[in-house]
Amino acid sequence: MTPRIPLTVEIYHHLLDVVKEKLLQSLEHEYESVTEIVNLASIKFIKDTNAPLPYNPARISQSKMKQILCDDLFPRRKTLVSVDKALFDSFKRMILERSFQLYEVDKNEVVISNRYAVETALWLTVRANELIRNDPYFDDELLLQQLDIQQIIIGSLNNVASIVGHSPTARQYEKHRKAAGGPSLSFIKNEFGTFNEAKRFAGLEERPRGKNQKYI
């Protein structure tokens, strides 16, 4: 018997919510845990040479900034999975081979992480039960469109400007960015160098201030 290894992985929250609410808490299904779902899906995937994958594992491997933005737009939640090491390793190898069949990827660029493997197992299960549809996280083309970094920054800056009524200060942006659906201030600075440069790029000129007026 191979050892069981506890893995703590961060899974896309919507996928994890669907699994917990529709599969684990439903009387219509017999799954007892995320672990059971992963193990059963692993066995089925290894036997099915035509099984699909939820998304290209290398779709944003060349852009750290896009990965950060993806994590920000599609937050993850931690879950604990106890896996059969030999089975899980075989599952990951099969995912790797399948990714070469489905996508034109460089073998040196693809790494099948524990997170991707667990997400694959959960996605295959909810797909088999017809529970998840049209989520941009699982649509490579749509996701990459949403990860247009400069357009997202421009949009979030303009959204905050609409909220505060003028070109926002850095402090105002940080205060309202979540409501505006924007990335962090440090993310913007990494992309544009300075916050003011990002505002200039977005066409947000500084509003003239009165002698004793300050924006806070």
N, C-alpha and C positions, 0 to 999 in steps of 0.2 A: 504494500500500500504506500503510495507516495504521500509526502507530507502536505498538510493543508497550511496555507500561508494567509494570514490576515492582511488585506490591502486596504488602505484608506485612500480613496480616489475622489476627485472633484468632478462631478458629472453635471452637464448642462441641466439647469434647474427644471426646465419645462419637461424634459424627458423623465427625470427622476420623479417629478410630481405625478405625471401620468402613470408611471409604474406603481407608485405607492397607492394612489387613489383608485385607479381602475383595475389593478391586478392584485395587489396585496390586501386591499381592504374590501374586495368584492367577493360576494358569495358565489359568483358565477365562475370564478377561477380557483384553481387549487394550489397556486404558488404560495409558499410560506415565507419566502425571503428573497432579497436581491441576489443573495448567494445562489439559491436554487435556480433562479432565472438564468444567471450567468452560466452555471454549470450545464444546464439543459441546452441552452442556446449554443454553447461551445461544442457539445457533442453533435448536435444537428448540423452545425456549420461545417464541421470537419467531414461529415458524410456527404454534404451537398456541394458539389464542385461548381455549381452555378449560382450560389447564393450571392445576393447583392451586398453592397457596403453602404453605410449611411452617407458618407461623403468621402472625397479624396483626402487621404491622410496627409498629403503633401501640398494641399491647396494654398497654404500661406506660410510654408516652411522657410521661404526666403525673406520674409519681412517680419522682424521682431515687432515693429510698430503696429502692423496689422494684427498680429497675435494679441498684443496688449489691448488694442481697440476691440477685437472680437470678444475677449474676456470681459471687457467693460460693458459691451452691448448685450452679451449673452452670459450673464453671471452663472456661476456654478455653485453647487452645494456638495458638501462632503458626505460620503456614504462608506460604510465598511463592508467589504466583501471578503469572505474566506474562500479561497480557491484551492483546488487540487493543482499542485504545482505542475505536474507533468501534463495534465489536461490543458491547463491555461497556457503553458508554453507552446503546446501543439496548436492550440487555437490561434495564438498570435502569429505563429509561422504560417498558418493557412491564410490568415488575413493578409499577411505580407505578400504571399504568392498571388492571392486574389487581386490585390491592389495593382500588381504588375500587369495582370490581365485586363483590368478595367480602365486603367489610366496610364498615360504616357509619362511615367515618372522615372527619375534616375534612382537606381538602387541605392546609391550612396546618400540620397536625400531623404529616403523614407525611413522613419522610425515608428514602429507600432508601439505606442506607449500603453501602459496599463489603463489609463483613462480611455484611450481610443478603443481598446479591446472591450472594456466594460460597456462603453456607450454603444458599440456595435452589437453586443449581446442584448442589451436592453432594447435598442432600436428594432432589431430583428423580431423580438418578442412582441412589442407593441404593434409592429407592422403586421405580424401574423394575426393579431387580434383586431386589426383594423381600428386602431385607437388614435393614431396621430396622422395629421394631414397638413400639407402645405406650410411647413415651418421653415423659414429662411435659413435656420441654422443647418439644415440638412440639404440645402440647395446651393451647390457650389457657385453657380453663376450669379444667383441672387445675392448670396452672402458677399461675394467679392464686389458686387456693385455697391452694397451697403458699406463696404470697408474702404470707400474712396476717402482717404484721410482728410485731404484738404477741403473737400465739399462738406464733410461732416463738421469740421471745425468752423467753416464759414457759416453753415446753418445754425450751429449752436451759439455762435457769437451774435448773429442777428436775432435769434430767439431771446437771448438775454437782453439785448439792446431794446427789444420790444417790451420786455418785462419792466425794465428800469426807466425806459423813456429816453435813453440817450446812449452814446457809446460807453460801454461799461468799463469800470476800472477792474483791475485784476481781482480785487477783493469782492466786488460785486459779482464778477463772473463765477468765482468759487462758491459764493452764497447761492446762486440760482442755477448753476450748471445742471444739476440733477433734474430739476424741473424742466429744463430746456433740452434734456437728453444729450448733453455734451460730454466730451472727454475731460480729463483733469487739466488743471493749469500747467502742471509739469509736462504733460503729454504735448500740449500746444507749444510750449517752449522748446521741447525737443525737436518738433517739426519745423518751427519758424525761427528759432533763435531767441526771440523775445515776444512778449504778449502784444506789445505795440505793433510789431511787424505783422503779426497775425491779423490785428485789427485793420491795418492799412491794406493788407491783401483782401480782406473782406469788404473793403470800401467804407469802413466805419471811422470817419475822421473824428478827432477829439473835439468835443464841444467846448467853445470858449467859456472860461469860468470868470465869474466876477472876482473882484479883488480879494474878497474875504470868503469866497465860496469854495467848498471842498466836497468831493464825492467820497462817500464812505460806504 
